[in-house]
Amino acid sequence: MAEAILDGIERRRQAVEKRASISHIETSLPPCHGPEASISNYTQREREVEGNLDSFYGSVVLKKRKWNTRKARAEEYRLTVDHLSQLVGGSTGAKRDEDNKDIIGVGLGKFSSKIRLSSLHESFQSYFVQKARSLGYIVVGVNELYTVKKCPTC
């Protein structure tokens, strides 16, 4: 009985090892631009591996992970905005009191990465500004160079 289970596991492992990973499939595609670029070679190779790519990117597992990621990010943004609004004496669900004269300053710094990934800083910033303004807070953009006490070139 145990040998039959182990044989099944071994066969499954071998089948998985024979199947190319999605990263190997994508990196094996010829370049689309640059000196060695050939659209005809690219489309021909893409047609060869199209079934593998469709089975991966169309899988329910990947869609569930993307959905869970979006849901977790939305909850993280909501909690962060709630905690930030508590710093100025408010809450996410309540409008600003007329006695509350706080102004929220948002840094205008830009972040980038070498591999051209989008920065979550900007998406959170736009989410935060939208939520804070909807609650009646005054939100202004601030250049960080003008808010430090020490000269940035010293």
N, C-alpha and C positions, 0 to 999 in steps of 0.2 A: 504494500500500500504506500509506504513512504517513498519507495523507489519510483513508483508511478507518478507521484506528486513531483519529485525531484526531476524526473524526465520531462514532465510538462513545463516546469519552471525553466529548465535548461533549453528546451525548444523555443520557449517564448523569448529568453534572453538572446539566443542566436538570431531569431527573427528581428528583434529590435536592433541588434548590432548590424545586421545586413542593411536595414533601412537607413538611408542617409538622414542626418538631422536637418532641420529646416535651415539652420545657419550655414551648413555645408552646401545645401542646395542653392541658397541665395548668393553665397560668395562664388559659386561656380559659374554663375551667369556672366557672360562677357560684358565689358563696360558699355554704357550708353553714350558716354561723352569722353572726350579726350583724344589723344593721337591714335589709339588702337580701336576707336569706337566703330562699331558696325551694327546698324539697326537690324539688318537682315539676319546676322548671326545671333543677335540678342533675341529677336522674336522667334527664331527657329529653336533655340535652346529653351526659351520660356515655354513654348508649346510642348516640349518634351517633358518638362517637369511640372506642367500646369496642374495635373491631377494631385500631385503631392502638395503643392502650394494651396490648392483649393481645399483639400482635406484638412490641412492645418488651420488656415485662416477662417474657414467656415465651420470649424468644430464648435460644439456646444461648450466644451471646457474653456476654450479661449474667450467665447462670448460671456460666459459666467464670470471669468476672472476680470474682464474689462468692466462689466457691470458692477462687480463688487468693488473694484478700484474707484470707479466714479462715485459710487455711493459712500465709500470711506472718505474720499477727498471732500465731498460735499459736507459730510458730518464734521470733519476736521475744520473746514472753513467756518462752519456755523459755530462750533465751540470756541474757536479763536476769536471770532467777531464778538461773541457773547462776553468772553473774558476781557477783551479790549474795551468794550462799552461799559463794563463794570468799573474799569479804571477811571472813567470820567463820570461815574455816578448814574449810569443808566442800565438798561438791559435790552436785549434784542427785540423783545415784543412790545416795549413801551416807547412812546414818543418822548423827546427831550422836554424836560421841564423848562418853562420860560425863565426861571431863576438861574438855570445852568447856562453860564456864558462861555463854556469851554469851546475852544477851537481845536480841531484835530489836524495836526500837520503830518502829511505823508511824504516820505522821501522820494525824490525823483530819480534816484540812482538806477542805472541800467546794469543788468547782469547778463553775462553771456557765457557760453561754454565753447570749447574748441570743437566739439563734435556736433554743434548746431542743434542741441536739444533745446526745447522751449523752456524758459524759466518759469517755475510756478510762482515766483515772486510777483510777476506782473499780473498773472491771472488772479492771485489772491488780492493784490492791490485793487484791481478793478472791482472785485466782489465786495471788498471791504468799503470802498468809497461809495458804491451803490447802496449798500445796506445802511451805512452811517447817514448818508444824505436822506434816505427814505425815512429815517427816524428823526430828522430835523436838525442834525448836527451840521456845523459848518466845517467843511473839509477843504484844506488848501494844500497845494503842492509846495514842498520846501526843498531848496537846494542844500544838500548836506554841508557844502563848503562854507556856507554862511552861518551855520549853527554851531560850529566847533569853536572853542575858546582859543586853541592854538592855531597858528598859521599853518596851513597844509603843506607849504613849501619848506618850512624850517625843519 
